[in-house]
């Protein structure tokens, strides 16, 4: 079961897409930095990316240093990304 969950995470962990001028960490970087944190703290939310991202934010102080760095960089890139007009 854990292998299946990990396999789903490998394809679904991407937190945000890159922003112009401030590229977000790549999906591979995010996966390497945060997979163990997701499995430890947020496995109940797999494979829902938005819920995983929210869960990681709620557990920000518990994240590994590597995951926290990637998570914060992803949030900065997401905030810097131009929003599409609706």
TAMO-V108257 format. One record per backbone hydrogen bond with DSSP energy under -1.0 kcal/mol. NH is the residue of the N-H (numbers start at 1). CO is the residue of the C=O. If there is no record, write none. Layout:
# TAMO-V108257
{{NH/CO} {NH/CO}}
This chain:
# TAMO-V108257
{{5/1} {6/2} {7/3} {8/4} {9/5} {10/6} {12/8} {13/9} {30/26} {31/27} {32/28} {33/29} {34/30} {35/31} {38/34} {39/35} {40/36} {41/37} {42/38} {45/42} {46/43} {48/45} {52/48} {53/49} {54/50} {55/51} {56/52} {57/53} {58/54} {59/55} {60/57} {62/59} {63/60} {68/64} {69/65} {70/66} {71/67} {72/68} {73/69} {74/70} {75/71} {76/72} {77/73} {78/74} {79/75} {80/76} {81/77}}
